[in-house]
C-alpha cells in the first residue's frame, strides 16, 4: 500500500547550513525560517547563494558525511529531511540528470512505482501529468529524442504524478519557450488546486510565479536577508536586493552600448541545411543562414524546434542531415571547408561551443584547470594560460572557486565556467546554448557585456536562447526556427 504523501508538509530550518567536502566555504549557512503547510514560497538570491543546495537538503538527497557536512537542523514535518524522502518531489535545474528510463511514459511512472502506487492508478496519473505540462508525445517516445525543454517538462510530469506533499522546483522553466513557461506555471497551479501541497520554487526570473506565490524568502551571505509578502519584499527592499544581484521587477540590469561597427565577412554559411540528433530523424530542415564576423545571431523558436541540434551542427559536432554547412577560407584557415571534418584541436581556435547542459563538457578536477584545458591543448605558454585564467575568473566572479571541483558549483556558476572555458581559446565563432541560464541580474549583465566585447572585437556570436532580453541587449539578428518543414 502506498504511503499517504498528499497532505501538505511543514518545513523548518534552524540555523541550517551545508558545505561540500571539496569546498572551503559553506554553500549557505545559518538559514532559519518556518514554512507552514500549504504555503507557496519563492526563494530568491544571487547566483551561488545556495538556493539549489537548500532544495536538495529538503528533498533529503544531499548525501552523507563523505560528501559534506551540515550544521543546524532542516526539518520536514518535524523530522530530519533525510528521514522523510518521498515526502517531497524535486525537479532539478538540469533535466538530463532526472531522465532515468528510455521511454517517456516509463520515466514519468518511475517515481510512482518507487512509492508503491498501485499499478491501476499509475498510468492514469502518467497520462494526466503529461497532459498537464503540455508534453504531447506517445508513452513509448524515446527520452533521448527529447529536447532540453521537453526533458524539463518530462521531469515535472514525473514529479506531478507522485502527488507529493512538498513540491520543490529548481528553476523549472529555465529552458522553456515563453508558452511553455506559462504552461508549466499553470500546470503547477492546477496541481495545487486539485491536490494541495506546500510549494517552494527557486527562480531567477520571477514574474511568472508572482500570481501563484504567497511569500518570498531571499537567501544571501549569512542566511535569510529578507522574508515576507511579495509586495513587501520586492517593493520596500527591491532596490537593495537588485544591487545584490536579485532579479526584481522594475530594476533591469544595465545593457551594453550598441555595436561599434557593422557585421563583417561571412564565416559560416548554411544552405538547405537539415539537422538531426538521432540519425534519420531530422528536427529542422531547409535552413539558410550566414554567420558573420562581428555579428550576434540569436536562434529562437519553440521547444523541440531543433535549436540546440542546429547549434551543435554549426559548431562542427554533428554532421548535417542534409544540405550544406561551409566554413569560409578565413575561418577554415587551410582546413577542410566542412567543420564536421575538423579535429578537436582545429575547432579550438575556430568554433567554440557552450552546451545547454554544462556537465556535458566539464573535464578537469578544479575550476582553474578547466580553464586551462583548451589553451594547453594548443600548446600555449603556462604564464599566458595563467593570465587568461585569472582574467576570466575575475570577470565572471569565479575567483573564490578556483580550487573547487567544477561539479560542486551551482548551475549558474557552471554555466559561467563553461562560457569562460570556451572563450579561453579565443575562437572566431562562439556558439552558446542558453548562455544566461541560472544567472542573477549582476552576472547576467557581466556575461552580456563580455559577449558584446567579443562581438566588437570581431568574433561571431551565435546564441540559442529563450531569453529575448539577451537578443535585445546584444542588438542581435534573430533567426526563428520552426522545426521540420
C-alpha atoms as one frame of an Amber mdcrd trajectory, in Angstrom:
protein
   0.000   0.000   0.000   1.388   3.414  -0.966   2.082   5.873   1.842  -0.101
   8.969   2.012   2.157  11.745   0.739  -0.679  14.077  -0.228  -1.054  16.119
   2.981   0.803  19.467   2.677   4.113  19.378   4.524   5.514  21.733   7.161
   9.132  22.844   6.697  11.555  24.388   9.161  15.227  25.400   9.053  17.033
  26.115  12.320  20.435  27.686  11.738  20.994  25.228   8.877  23.994  25.213
   6.581  25.887  22.901   4.230  29.432  22.669   2.952  30.581  20.265   0.251
  33.612  18.163   1.125  35.716  19.715  -1.662  34.781  23.327  -0.874  36.416
  25.579   1.697  33.435  27.896   2.019  29.917  26.968   3.123  27.381  26.845
   0.298  24.982  28.512   2.722  24.945  28.949   6.482  22.761  29.983   9.417
  19.498  29.715   7.455  16.397  29.896   9.654  12.698  30.020   8.682   9.423
  28.154   9.093   7.027  27.355   6.248   3.536  26.276   7.243   1.619  23.544
   5.374   0.156  24.810   2.104   2.313  27.948   1.805   3.635  28.865  -1.633
   7.138  30.259  -1.303   9.536  31.752  -3.858  13.217  31.525  -2.859  15.479
  34.184  -4.363  19.167  35.007  -4.111  22.284  35.743  -6.109  23.902  33.020
  -8.221  25.761  30.677  -5.887  23.826  31.728  -2.778  22.857  28.106  -2.060
  19.253  28.020  -3.270  19.618  24.666  -5.033  21.508  23.271  -2.045  18.544
  24.163   0.165  16.116  22.308  -2.100  18.395  19.261  -2.236  18.567  19.315
   1.546  14.778  19.433   1.883  14.473  16.520  -0.543  16.968  14.531   1.559
  19.393  13.943  -1.319  22.497  15.908  -0.309  24.408  12.788   0.690  26.142
  11.674   3.838  29.255  12.735   5.707  31.545  11.574   2.896  30.019  14.232
   0.604  29.950  17.160   3.001  28.990  18.469   6.403  25.914  20.218   7.724
  25.117  22.446  10.668  21.829  23.153  12.415  18.598  21.375  11.527  16.462
  21.034   8.399  13.079  19.515   9.191  10.064  18.268   7.228   7.007  17.635
   9.383   9.235  17.887  12.456  11.617  15.123  11.342  15.060  15.454   9.703
  14.534  15.939   5.971  16.788  12.988   5.149  14.359  10.728   7.042  11.322
  11.871   5.037  12.430  11.023   1.497   9.416  10.506  -0.724   7.517  13.241
   1.091   8.976  15.758  -1.361   9.012  15.874  -5.138  12.051  17.659  -6.603
  12.547  18.984 -10.139  16.213  19.816 -10.704  17.872  22.590 -12.698  19.310
  20.059 -15.153  16.541  17.861 -16.589  19.078  15.395 -18.044  20.067  14.396
 -14.531  16.486  13.233 -13.895  15.909  11.237 -17.081  16.177   7.612 -15.972
  14.363   5.360 -18.434  14.374   5.063 -22.211  10.657   5.738 -22.819   8.754
   8.838 -21.760   5.832   7.044 -20.105   8.082   4.718 -18.122  10.141   7.683
 -16.940   7.086   9.536 -15.608   5.873   6.335 -13.920   9.198   5.662 -12.193
   8.553   7.783  -9.083   5.072   6.344  -8.572   6.444   2.804  -8.798   9.059
   3.588  -6.155   6.356   4.971  -3.846   4.316   1.768  -4.208   1.375   3.356
  -6.016  -0.978   0.581  -7.253  -0.408  -0.196 -10.926  -4.029   0.564 -11.820
  -3.517   4.141 -10.609  -0.096   4.762 -12.136  -0.900   5.041 -15.845  -3.893
   7.379 -15.454  -1.594   9.564 -13.332   1.133   9.407 -16.005  -1.192  10.451
 -18.821  -2.748  13.236 -16.728   0.714  14.559 -15.759   1.987  14.599 -19.339
  -1.149  16.437 -20.422  -0.828  18.911 -17.556   2.694  20.000 -18.557   1.875
  20.123 -22.273   4.256  17.321 -23.327   2.375  15.825 -26.269   4.427  12.701
 -27.029   3.475   8.995 -27.116   4.163   6.985 -23.969   6.817   4.988 -25.850
   8.573   8.099 -27.225  12.378   7.780 -26.713  13.588  10.114 -23.986  16.887
  10.539 -25.873  14.951  12.193 -28.708  13.522  14.928 -26.455  14.879  18.475
 -26.490  16.216  20.060 -23.308  12.960  21.927 -22.756  10.913  18.777 -23.348
  13.030  16.919 -20.787  12.252  19.716 -18.344   8.541  19.067 -18.821   9.125
  15.317 -18.518  10.811  15.799 -15.137   7.946  17.994 -13.948   5.406  15.405
 -15.101   7.219  12.691 -13.125   7.032  14.834 -10.006   3.357  15.735 -10.551
   2.433  12.063 -10.942   3.859  11.329  -7.471   1.466  13.858  -5.855   3.923
  14.851  -3.115   3.089  16.897  -0.026   6.123  19.129  -0.620   6.809  20.369
  -4.164  10.364  21.623  -4.768  11.041  23.299  -8.117  14.585  24.374  -9.029
  14.267  26.799 -11.958  11.684  24.550 -13.655  11.107  26.909 -16.590  14.716
  27.858 -17.357  14.903  26.024 -20.706  11.312  26.517 -21.842   9.881  28.752
 -24.536   7.524  31.546 -23.382   4.406  29.479 -23.994   5.945  26.542 -22.148
   6.783  28.738 -19.159   3.130  29.686 -18.749   2.021  26.087 -19.336   4.279
  24.802 -16.573   3.218  27.516 -14.133  -0.435  26.787 -14.916   0.179  23.040
 -14.537   1.622  23.609 -11.072  -1.341  25.820 -10.185  -3.828  23.177 -11.342
  -1.979  20.532  -9.364  -2.106  22.632  -6.192  -5.821  23.236  -6.667  -6.558
  19.546  -7.202  -4.079  18.247  -4.642  -2.944  20.821  -2.058   0.769  20.797
  -1.275   3.449  23.075   0.108   5.343  24.745  -2.749   8.929  26.030  -2.723
  10.200  27.295  -6.053  13.614  28.717  -6.927  13.721  31.043  -9.921  15.808
  33.995 -11.057  13.102  35.357 -13.360  10.172  35.610 -11.001   7.363  37.491
 -12.762   5.638  34.337 -13.965   5.369  32.971 -10.406   4.126  36.117  -8.655
   0.402  35.332  -9.236   0.893  31.945  -7.577   3.144  32.548  -4.578   2.262
  33.981  -1.173   5.721  34.581   0.298   9.271  35.457  -0.742  12.411  34.327
   1.089  15.737  35.822  -0.034  18.969  33.997   0.828  22.265  35.845   0.997
  25.532  35.877   2.881  24.834  34.904   6.453  21.408  33.356   5.935  17.960
  34.819   5.240  18.222  38.502   4.277  14.538  39.147   3.506  11.310  37.282
   4.234   7.714  38.363   3.767   4.858  39.004   1.391   5.937  39.574  -2.257
   4.833  43.224  -2.327   6.715  43.948   0.880   9.978  42.208  -0.055  10.126
  43.227  -3.728   8.708  46.698  -3.164  10.152  48.014   0.077  13.509  46.230
  -0.317  13.655  45.993  -4.115  16.490  48.461  -4.715  18.758  46.846  -2.117
  18.075  43.345  -3.398  18.649  44.374  -7.024  22.040  45.821  -6.051  22.941
  42.376  -4.676  22.047  40.696  -7.979  18.490  39.561  -7.250  16.104  39.863
 -10.188  13.487  42.415  -9.104  10.696  43.684 -11.403  11.368  47.285 -12.391
  15.110  47.020 -11.732  16.555  45.859 -15.058  20.335  45.367 -15.287  22.331
  47.698 -17.497  22.723  46.755 -21.162  25.970  47.257 -23.106  26.246  50.000
 -25.743  25.258  49.262 -29.389  27.784  47.604 -31.729  30.712  49.795 -32.734
  30.508  48.687 -36.355  28.560  46.633 -38.873  28.963  42.864 -39.335  31.923
  41.808 -41.461  32.679  38.829 -43.662  30.724  35.573 -43.616  32.469  32.867
 -41.589  29.870  30.071 -41.778  27.200  29.551 -44.402  24.271  27.094 -44.310
  22.175  26.339 -47.379  19.261  23.892 -47.419  20.590  22.537 -44.126  18.733
  19.818 -42.227  19.801  18.866 -38.700  19.227  15.725 -36.644  20.448  14.460
 -33.294  19.168  10.927 -33.958  20.137   9.608 -37.395  17.198   9.533 -39.771
  15.053  11.846 -37.621  15.603  15.436 -38.799  14.191  18.014 -36.399  14.622
  21.036 -38.679  15.077  21.343 -42.430  15.523  23.938 -45.165  17.786  26.199
 -43.078  19.546  29.066 -44.885  21.686  31.365 -42.742  25.031  33.136 -42.572
  27.213  33.666 -39.510  29.272  36.830 -39.876  32.212  38.331 -38.045  31.203
  40.989 -35.535  27.582  39.778 -35.505  25.329  38.280 -32.852  22.850  35.800
 -34.307  20.081  34.774 -31.888  18.429  31.460 -32.746  14.964  31.385 -31.215
  11.867  29.211 -31.504   9.668  26.816 -29.527  10.954  23.815 -27.602  11.618
  20.851 -29.859  12.179  23.009 -32.960  15.814  21.853 -33.199  17.663  24.922
 -31.876  20.235  23.004 -29.820  20.718  20.488 -32.633  21.327  23.338 -35.071
  23.858  24.831 -32.658  25.760  21.534 -32.393  25.758  21.247 -36.188  27.045
  24.804 -36.671  29.782  24.023 -34.137  31.018  21.039 -36.147  29.899  18.489
 -33.544  27.037  16.910 -35.501  27.021  16.103 -39.233  24.396  17.831 -41.387
  21.459  15.521 -42.059  21.124  17.156 -45.495  22.214  20.311 -47.271  25.489
  22.165 -46.806  27.374  23.848 -43.988  30.519  25.566 -45.235  33.263  27.450
 -43.445  34.846  30.376 -45.266  38.505  30.224 -46.240  39.249  32.745 -43.475
  37.662  30.547 -40.796  38.895  27.214 -42.182  42.461  28.589 -42.404  43.673
  25.707 -44.542  41.406  23.039 -43.041  38.572  21.280 -44.879  35.634  23.672
 -45.519  33.269  21.261 -43.710  33.516  21.785 -39.900  32.385  18.236 -39.104
  35.675  17.009 -40.585  37.822  19.115 -38.280  39.764  17.558 -35.429  39.027
  18.822 -31.937  42.285  20.808 -31.952  41.197  22.522 -35.180  37.924  23.559
 -33.553  39.558  25.204 -30.540  40.518  28.451 -32.250  37.804  28.341 -34.909
  34.468  27.410 -33.290  33.772  27.233 -29.553  30.629  25.582 -28.203  28.867
  26.006 -24.860  26.380  23.165 -24.369  22.935  23.597 -22.862  23.938  21.191
 -20.080  27.219  22.405 -18.501  28.034  18.975 -17.049  28.439  17.584 -20.555
  31.692  19.468 -21.102  33.387  19.598 -17.708  36.718  17.754 -17.854  39.058
  18.863 -15.063  39.255  18.443 -11.287  39.304  22.158 -10.458  37.785  25.309
 -11.907  41.227  26.740 -12.726  42.287  23.540 -14.500  39.042  23.580 -16.509
  40.001  26.957 -17.969  43.428  25.619 -18.901  42.235  22.559 -20.866  41.830
  24.305 -24.224  44.890  26.577 -24.050  47.096  23.628 -23.033  45.803  21.587
 -25.976  47.032  24.435 -28.180  50.484  24.286 -26.567  50.143  27.746 -25.031
  52.756  29.000 -22.575  51.815  28.363 -18.920  52.313  32.013 -17.977  49.863
  33.098 -20.688  47.401  30.411 -19.568  47.584  31.759 -16.006  46.982  35.333
 -17.183  43.948  34.340 -19.267  42.544  32.164 -16.486  42.905  34.857 -13.839
  41.206  37.408 -16.089  38.250  35.120 -16.790  37.901  34.023 -13.166  37.728
  37.625 -12.021  35.415  38.785 -14.801  32.857  36.062 -14.152  33.075  36.092
 -10.317  34.654  32.661 -10.028  37.999  33.537  -8.409  36.921  32.282  -4.980
  36.052  28.937  -6.589  39.326  28.440  -8.495  40.291  25.360  -6.437  36.784
  23.851  -6.292  35.657  20.788  -8.221  33.507  22.083 -11.134  30.746  19.592
 -10.334  30.209  21.184  -6.907  29.349  24.586  -8.410  25.801  25.899  -8.663
  24.034  25.715 -12.027  24.705  29.387 -12.739  28.366  29.063 -11.748  28.808
  26.018 -14.004  27.287  27.993 -16.864  29.739  30.865 -16.363  32.629  28.399
 -16.149  31.758  26.714 -19.446  31.417  30.106 -21.160  34.816  31.126 -19.774
  36.406  27.833 -20.887  35.097  28.334 -24.431  36.379  31.911 -24.529  39.819
  30.908 -23.210  40.978  29.742 -26.667  39.535  32.859 -28.342  37.665  31.145
 -31.208  36.458  33.199 -34.195  32.924  31.776 -33.816  31.277  31.149 -30.444
  28.058  29.096 -30.238  26.265  29.323 -26.877  23.192  27.309 -25.913  21.187
  29.229 -23.272  24.217  31.226 -22.040  22.310  33.148 -19.349  20.653  30.129
 -17.725  20.828  30.313 -13.915  22.270  33.836 -13.763  21.343  36.539 -11.313
  20.911  40.094 -12.600  24.527  41.044 -11.930  26.170  38.004 -13.564  23.671
  38.237 -16.445  24.858  41.788 -17.140  28.502  40.741 -16.916  28.020  37.839
 -19.326  26.165  40.045 -21.794  28.875  42.722 -21.559  31.557  40.106 -22.234
  29.712  38.829 -25.303  29.272  42.390 -26.556  33.017  42.973 -26.209  33.774
  39.810 -28.182  31.330  40.930 -30.861  33.036  44.331 -31.121  36.426  42.633
 -31.396  35.180  40.797 -34.491  34.052  37.440 -33.141  30.837  35.901 -34.422
  28.383  35.031 -31.648  25.552  32.531 -32.113  23.259  32.358 -29.092  20.450
  29.837 -28.765  18.059  31.329 -26.281  14.568  31.819 -24.918  15.854  34.928
 -23.116  14.842  37.614 -25.588  16.346  40.271 -23.322  19.750  38.876 -24.359
  18.911  39.300 -28.033  17.778  42.869 -27.461  20.747  43.793 -25.268  23.226
  42.496 -27.854  21.343  44.007 -30.834  21.193  40.517 -32.294  19.775  39.456
 -35.616  17.088  36.870 -34.868  16.681  33.592 -36.709  13.387  31.944 -35.803
  13.443  28.170 -36.099  10.151  26.395 -36.532  11.177  22.759 -36.926  10.677
  20.252 -39.743   9.010  21.820 -42.762
